[in-house]
Amino acid sequence: MRADNRIEIRPSLLQKLHRIHRQITDLSGQIERCPRQIKAGEHMVTEGSKAKEAAQGNHKDAVLACDAKQLQLRSREDKIKDLDAKLKTAASNREFSLLKEQIAADKQANEVLSDEILEGLEYIDELAAVVQAASEELERLEKEQADRVTEMEQREAELRSELDRVTEELRSTEKDIPSGALDDYRRITEARGEEALAPVDEDSCGGCYQILTTQLIDRLRMSLLIRCPNCNAFLYSPENRQLG
Ligand SMILES: [Zn+2]
């Protein structure tokens, strides 16, 4: 657009176009966030599921370790019974006292093992509580996620229909753009969306803060189309605001 191009354009039209472009940016951003929130929720469910599996694994390991100790305890008790039987048929005092010593040692070992088994059972109870808590947490996360998916899908549908409505409003508003400005408008809005337009703030571009010449401000006051010499945005005077 050359400087001697004198395209008249109503500030209210540019204000409205900018407002619609901002709405479109906002709605598009909100629409993008819907699937992202669903994905974040899926991640939380996956983490909850991993936590439950880990808790179940710990519980299972503890049960197996305790079972092994109980097996060991029973087999040593059987051995003690055998030794007791042998006591009665001991051929000598020496054999008798060796058997006695062996029985005492095995009994002592079993006492230690019994204590360990009791501790193991307590530990299993604790781990079972952890599994229970992890299961409840996973259930909560899954329910929350199901609700989230429903809510986000509904929200996305609402936002899309709102976006359709606003896009339609944009199309009909764009019909008022003077034909001489239309190509530039298309090019810059396609490239930059809402940043294609900017209000003038005091004496500078509201988009990039470039200070504007009084000549440009004068043209703006005459409702002539001006572009920011720095960021190329279509400039307009903000609502309810007298310039200069
Ligand atoms: Zn600018």
Boltz pocket constraint, residues with backbone or C-beta under 6 A from the ligand:
constraints:
  - pocket:
      binder: B
      contacts: [[A, 198], [A, 205], [A, 206], [A, 207], [A, 208], [A, 209], [A, 210], [A, 228], [A, 229], [A, 230], [A, 231], [A, 232], [A, 233]]
      max_distance: 6.0
